[in-house]
Amino acid sequence: MLNQPGQISVDCVPELGCHTAHITCKFVELKQNIDHQSGKKLEDGPKLLKSGDAAINDKVSSKPTCVSSFSDYPRWDHFVIQDLSQTVAVGVIKAVEKKAARASKVIKSSQKA
């Protein structure tokens, strides 16, 4: 957490920027508060995150998004969290939970008669 004027908790809905995508996401679980220098676990299941905290958490995007994990593509795994047009957090994607693709409609924009 860089510069969050308040605190982040479960159900917070900021904007996530990853690659060229900018979408809203929802914090669904705060798993661990960790020491940002050593990576050691400080607390399991924190209720809140504030400026200066480092954490492992789960987020869900508001719409399907293409991202990759740090172990798969180290150059493409970084993200930025913004709230009220201010950068409040930066990080890397540790893991991605893939969902099954849904059938979609094909819309043809033009057809020949």
BATORLUM-374340 format. One record per residue: x, y, z of N, C-alpha, C in turn. Coordinates in pm, whole numbers, plus 50000, padded with zeros to 5 digits. Layout:
N
XYZXYZXYZ
...
This chain:
113
500854988450000500005000050000500895012350000
500645021149907501475033049896500895044949969
499775049749920499255062249971497735061349979
497225053150065495785051650081495325060850193
494465070750163494045079950267493265073050380
492555062450348491825055050450492405041150463
491535031350465491955017450476491245009350369
491844998150333491224989050238490764976850316
489554972650290489004960850355488324952250249
487824940650291487074931950201485874939950150
485504937750026484414944449956484774958349903
486004962749921486474975249861486514973149709
486094983149631486024981749485486814993049417
488154991849410488955001749341489134997949193
489945005649122490275002648982491634995848977
491714985148898492964977848881493474980548740
494744984148729495384986048600496434975348580
496274967548474497224956848443497344956148291
498574956548242498824957648098498164970548050
497274969647955496554981647909495124981847960
494744972048041493374971348094493244979748221
492124986248235491774993648355490334989848389
490174981448492488864976248527488664977048678
487414976948718487144976548862487354962348911
487784961349034487974948249096487464949149239
487184937749297486674937149433487614928749518
488024933949632488814926249726487874916249793
488124903249774487254893049831487844886449955
489174886649969489804880850088491184887150110
491424891150233492754895750273493394883750343
494324877150276494884864550327495964866450432
496964874750400498104876450491498634890650483
499044895650596499814908050602501264903550614
502144908550526503524903850525504494915550540
505704912450582506774922350589507244924950447
507204937450403507524940350263509004938650230
509874938150329511294936350301511694921650303
511244914250403511664900250414510674890550351
509414894750336508384885750284507804876550389
508224878050515507714869350622506294873350661
505504863250695504124865250734504064872250870
503264883050878503074890051004501734886751067
500704884650983499364882551035498534874950932
497764865250978496824858150891495474865250895
494854866550780493504872150770493304885850832
494114895750795493904909150852492534914550810
491954922850893490654928850863490794940950771
491914948250786492134960650712493574961650664
493774969150555495114972650508495214987850507
496354993050548496555007550550497875010850482
498155023550464499405027750399500605021450467
501535016350386502735009950438502624994950452
501404989350446501214974950459501554967950327
501994955550339502164946550225501304934450255
500614929450155499664918650181499514909450061
499044897450092498604887949990497094887750001
496414889849888494954890549892494374885149762
493074882549766492354878049647491464889449598
491504891449467490664901549402489924894849287
488724899749260487934894849147487634906749058
487884905148928487624916148834486134916648801
485674928548762484264930448731483884924448595
484874921648511484604915448382485804906748345
485644897448251486754888748213487984896948172
489134892648221490384899848198491494889848173
492424893248086493554884548058494764889348137
495204881348233496404884248313497214871448326
498434872748373499304861148393499994862348528
500524851348577501184851448707502674854348692
503284858648800504694862048803505564850248762
505214838248807506034826448775505994823048626
504884826348559504764823548415505404834348328
505144846848360505634858048279506054869648370
507284869448421507714879748517507604894148468
507704896448339507634910248288506194915248274
505204906448279503824910248250502894908848369
503414907448487502554904248601502274915948694
502754927748665502604939148756501234945648743
500744951048854499464958148851499534970548939
498584979448919498444991748996496994992449044
496784996249169495444998249222495245013249240
494155018449184493845032649198492485034349264
492395044249350491145047549416491015062749415
489895067649367489685082049354490785088649271
491155082149161492185087049067493555088749129
493825081649236495125082349303495685068149316
496965066249282497585053149297497745050049445
497125038949489497175035449630497975022749657
498195014549553498945002149574499534997349441
500634990149451501244983549336501604969449379
501724960549283502084946949320502304937949200
502454925149230502614914949128501554904249148
501204897449039500204886849043500904873849079
500544868149192501154855549238500504843349173
499184843749154498474832349097497214837249028
496744829348931495544832648856494614820748863
493364823148901492364812548901491584813748771
491714803648686491084804248555489664798848563
488774805448493487384801348486487114795548348
486144786648338485774780848210485164791648121
485484791047994484954800847899483474798247877
482714809147866481284807947838481064809447688
479994803347641479644804947500479224819447478
479624825047368479274838947340478624840047203
477894850847185477264853247056478284858946959
478134855246833478954861046728478084871246657
478534883446655477764894146591478484897946463
477784897146354478364900846225478004915346197
479004923346171478744937546148478294940546006
478654932045913478194934245775478104920845704
477124919645619476944907545541476654911345397
477094902845307476774905045166475454898145135
474634904545053473334898945018473464888844907
